[in-house]
């Protein structure tokens, strides 16, 4: 397929329409492929998911439908637990960087030569000199070091980044560390304002395999700023998944007669200056003075909320203009279907930031809602003036008011614009069409890095995900004084364990044994992510709550709610890693493990500390559901029997605790002995093997 670079931003509308006629055939040919795409693609975000960036969600979902295996990483967790409903359809789980304390241990180990990866010290120093402290070169390198290991372990062939700013800068270091090639989709504000350096932008583009720009406008700006990379800058439009936007039922438009009552204007966007909501509110005030009966709902949140609310109240518009805050995608779609006119008064703020290609206009047109917006950046590439909507000059409140009035008065014009908008989306901007050229670029980039890809596959095989998960409720844990030794002993005996930490205890000084084991630990994301998973899975959450309610001996509610959130977070992750057996390292972790047993059909073992946080009867009932484990109480050992060992890793007496501390300090096993570890390793391996043979979980087949 020949991929054409975009025309200049000054292209005429007629020229744009001519160029569009050649695009769908090219894209459809790619989208109609019958074979799966044989590559593993990584996505790296600075923060994901972000409720306003639905184009990222649509793109990844479309790639998964084409057979592309995705591995998704995010440096930071989301700022809100609100998620769009379609996020749950992503097969790939979202993997977050560990806390900063752990990343600094990664850096320390890399500098000391204790990791497979070399610390990119020279590149860090260069970037600190060239771009200053605001570029945060050291932080980017730490994140890159971690994700270089993560993506390599998962056999990623190529890495893609949305936005040419923080995550793209991280990708430059990641490529230096691991050799994984990357590409970038640049949008507009990211490189025009957020990145803060055209020199850094040029370095990012030079290091990337290709750069996709979402509009002709932004691709031309990129070529002007990065002339040496112009040959690898392509225009690739964002698309929209029309499965979420069923074809509307068109009604015969009533005659356009007064009094034009009960009409609904809708706008959606972050409450920031360049969205132009202050102009829209002024236009609403003028429409009210002209005698129109209407409401205007504004969906979104942001730093200008209080300012805009004060403006609404000052203009006596509280009965007409409503700030609805952030809503889920489904709620937004319902509002779009009910709206008579969609308005987005995009402008340029004092720092030069602006909209470039607002996804919400795509969504409005897909909903057959006529559009009023501005002649700014890439908006004219989407809205055809006089056919699918009306465009006015940015900041021209009078023209905006007139355009809204024209549509409020003329229901037939609204219907005509709405139909034409829907047809335009179906022809040019459906995700199956727009993702095609991107797939071709990915495959070309992947084919050019076959050698390094084979090397990464070999590393993936060496570090393949195990069948045994160790659940660690919190770490470091003074109640588990030789946990680090245990993990080291299991590694020495080739027991394939992945230790998962639910919560990091950061207010401790990390000892050498902890620093050595830290890179092998996987950490759950912060509470905001856990809450989002809980809200996104109401059926599973309710199932866990109902099962607890039916038990005669119940887990205390505080422990249950905490562990249940952990369980739902592990749910998708364990399926991806093909975990077959879970070992709970404490009574608290056992609560989570037994939930995972119910959800995924896993076998469970447990180590119970001397002072269990669960009541005695509950502990006995929980251990009865385990295939084995370790207990420190001899009476309890007699009661559970079977494949349970007397635990030698937890200590009650002061001398034994002191001995454990010496054990940790000098790195010599003084407390347990090789025989104990051999016996424990054999049990773990036997449980994992037997579980893989007998597993038959209906949940996994769904």
ABEGO torsion letter per residue (X at the ends): XBBBBBBBAABBAAAAAAAAAAAAAAAAAAAABABBBBBBBBBBBABOBBAABAAAAAAAAAAAAAGBBBBBBBABBBABABBBAAAAABABBBBBBBBAAAAAAAAAAAAAGABABBBBAAAAAAAAAAAEAAAGAAAAAAAAAAAAAAAAAAGBABBBBBEBBAAAAAAAAAAAAAGBBBBBBBAGAAAAAAAGBAAAAAAAAAABABBBBABAAAAAAAAAABAAAAAABBBBBBBBBAAABBBBBBBBBBBBBOAGBGBBBBBBEBBBAAAGAAAAAAAAAAAAAAGBBBBBBBBEBEAAAAAAAAAAAAAGAAAABBBAEBBBAAAAAAAAAABABBBBBBBBBAAGBBBABBAAAAAAAAAGBBBBBBBBEAAAAABBBGAAEBBBBBGBAAAAAAAAAAAAABAAAAAAAAAAAAAAAAAAABAAAAAAAAAAAAAAAAAAAAAAAAAAAAAAAAABBBABBBBBABOBBAABAAAAAAAAAAAAAGBBBBBBBABBBAABBBBAAAAAAAAABBBBBBAAAAAAAAAABAAAAAAAAAAAAABABBBBAAAAAAAAAAAAAAAAAAAAAGBABBBBABAAAAAAAAAAAAAAGBBBBBBBBABBABBAAAAAAAAAABAEEBBABAAAAAAAEEABBBBAABBABAAAAAAAAAAAAAGBBAAAEAAAAAAAAAAAAAAAAAAAAABBBAAAAX
